[in-house]
């Protein structure tokens, strides 16, 4: 009797369930059913670029890239270090972020607005002073603008490198425009609405960026010391290397992250494609009737 297909199907289910539980948390199945199954208008139509990007396995890479890039703003990093609990509960932070992205991208307009309102209430309470004596407030529109453009650039960059269906030029502009809808709801003033505006906005923030001690510690924790079982460390190391390679080159030096010309364009790129294909395979339900 040939049992290879059922075994492959069981492996696929185990890997997919483990990945989904890690990024979505214990309430993941319930949240997924509500997000996708609740009737009502959505902020984004099914054919919008934001749905293409945010449903792709390349988000695993883009998410890590975004965290590294965002850490270069000393005020944003100070707020994260003091208030997010990323060391004590990194998976909880990931799960809250992934749920927010899912709700605002795929959920009803009412649920999306409620999610935004909850985040804004949290931001309003997050304030303090950096080690250098600089005050910060997470609800500051300028600081929110940095977090937004770093995230959008990272997600789009990863998708264009590793997505199953990279966007054309109009699709890239459409993605930036779609994300502006969420950014404005969160309190960002005049977010970029196309790729050229996104690039200019990133450049405008660069004089404010530097790698603080907290940023370098966060990079080491994210890349080298994540709380994972031994069996998951090798795949995560590949994910981490791919995420670093997706960073803008100018962002690496301050974080003391290497740039390896030639190797990144060959070995790391191939690894990234293999990794995202595996994640995509694991998290896509097999066709009915297959194992």
C-alpha positions, -999 to +999 in steps of 0.1 A: +000+000+000+013+034-010+011+057+021+035+084+009+008+109+000-011+108+033+023+112+051+031+142+030-004+156+038+001+150+075+035+167+074+020+197+055-008+200+081+016+198+111+039+224+097+011+247+086-007+244+119+025+251+138+033+282+117-002+295+120-003+290+158+030+308+161+019+339+142-018+340+150-018+327+186-043+305+204-073+326+192-060+323+156-087+300+142-115+320+159-101+353+146-096+339+111-132+327+109-145+361+121-121+382+099-129+363+067-165+351+074-182+381+089-206+398+064-202+435+057-183+460+036-145+460+037-119+487+034-103+469+005-118+450-024-107+414-031-085+425-061-066+453-042-028+450-041-028+451-003-045+418-002-020+402-026+009+414-005-005+407+030-016+372+021+017+360+008+044+340+026+069+368+018+054+386+048+075+364+071+106+380+056+091+415+053+080+414+090+115+408+103+130+433+079+105+459+091+114+454+127+151+459+120+145+490+099+121+506+123+146+501+152+169+527+135+148+556+148+159+562+183+125+574+195+106+545+180+132+521+194+130+536+229+092+532+229+095+496+218+122+488+244+103+504+273+067+494+265+063+466+240+077+437+260+093+422+229+118+402+250+093+389+275+065+381+251+079+384+215+053+359+201+025+378+217+037+410+200+039+392+167+004+378+171-011+411+179+006+427+149-004+399+125-040+401+138-041+438+132-028+434+097-054+407+090-083+426+104-075+459+086-067+441+053-095+415+051-120+422+079-151+442+079-149+480+079-164+480+114-139+455+128-110+473+110-120+506+127-123+490+161-088+475+156-074+510+147-092+525+177-076+500+201-041+507+187-046+544+189-056+541+226-024+522+233-003+547+214-018+575+234-005+560+266+030+552+254+053+581+262+086+586+279+122+598+275+151+582+258+184+575+275+197+607+258+168+627+273+147+630+242+109+628+249+088+605+228+051+598+223+039+569+203+009+589+190+032+616+175+022+617+138+058+621+127+070+590+146+040+571+133+050+582+098+084+566+102+070+533+115+046+533+086+070+540+058+096+515+072+069+488+074+055+495+039+089+496+023+099+463+040+067+445+031+068+456-005+105+450-009+101+414+004+071+408-018+088+420-049+118+397-042+100+366-029+062+369-035+044+343-055+031+370-078+052+402-077+033+434-085+038+455-116+046+492-113+009+501-110+004+474-084+033+487-063+018+522-064-016+507-056-002+489-026+014+521-012-020+539-017-039+511+000-016+512+031-021+549+033-058+543+041-048+524+073-020+549+081-043+578+080-067+560+103-039+555+128-030+592+128-002+595+101-004+628+083-002+627+045+012+592+041+029+584+008+005+572-019+029+558-045+064+542-046+082+574-055+066+592-026+075+563-003+112+565-014+113+603-009+097+599+026+123+573+036+151+595+025+136+625+044+138+604+077+174+593+072+190+622+090+171+612+122+182+576+121+209+560+141+216+527+158+213+530+196+224+504+220+187+493+223+185+489+185+216+467+183+204+446+212+170+442+196+187+431+163+208+405+182+177+392+200+156+390+168+183+375+146+203+353+170+184+345+201+147+341+194+128+319+219+124+288+196+128+251+201+160+236+187+143+220+157+131+254+145+164+273+148+180+263+115+149+273+094+147+305+114+184+313+107+176+311+070+147+334+075+168+359+095+196+359+068+170+365+041+154+393+061+187+410+066+195+408+028+161+425+021+172+456+041+184+487+023+222+486+022+225+519+041+205+504+071+230+476+077+261+494+089+245+511+119+231+478+131+265+460+124+249+437+099+270+424+071+266+429+034+279+400+013+279+409-024+276+379-047+265+356-019+233+375-012+223+377-049+228+339-053+228+317-022+206+339+000+182+347-028+178+311-036+173+302+000+147+329+004+127+316-026+129+280-012+118+292+022+088+311+011+078+283-012+079+259+017+059+283+039+034+288+011+030+251+006+026+244+043+000+271+049-021+265+018-047+238+023-042+209-001-069+204-028-099+184-018-093+146-021-055+148-017-035+138+013 
